[in-house]
Structure formats: structure tokens, C-alpha cells
Amino acid sequence: MESWNDTHLQVVSTMVREPVAKTRHVQRQTLKGWCGGYDGDQLDEAIDDLVAIGLVREKGRGTITLRSVQAGKRFLEKHDEGGDYVWFY
């Protein structure tokens, strides 16, 4: 995907902050609750896009996790043009 919008950045930044990576995984619904202010379908599409590029892994029973916190930070640094999502590290 060429264009990453705020929904993608919100999902990744939330997963980096928690952190939801490696052995820790959460239900999609839990993550969507943490990303308040976005439509659930938008968040599902963003998560699917992130799974497609390999940044997020989908595990059994609908749980998801970041490939790594470092990969999440690199994604944010590369795509957060306004600096709205990289302030926390």
C-alpha cells in the first residue's frame, strides 16, 4: 500500500505503546477499543493492510501482535509526516 493514513498510524502507535509485540497479543476488538475515535470497519481494514505487509501478525482465534516494537517504530518514523505519532519515544 502506498498511502498510509491516520488509522494505520494510530493502530501501530497504540501497539508500540502498550507494547503488543512478540509473545503478547490482543484481540482485534481490544485494540479497536484502545484506538477510540475511529470506525471499527476502518480499523479492521487498517489491521488487514498491516497484516498484508507483515508488520502485524495474526495469530489463532483472532489475536494480533506486532512483528517487533522496533519495526513498529521504524514504520511510524517513515510514515508519520506530521510527527503526531512519534512523540512518545
Summary of the structure (lengths in Angstrom):
residues: 89
radius of gyration: 11.7
end to end distance: 25.6
largest distance: 35.2
contacts: 249
relative contact order: 0.23
helix: 52%
strand: 11%
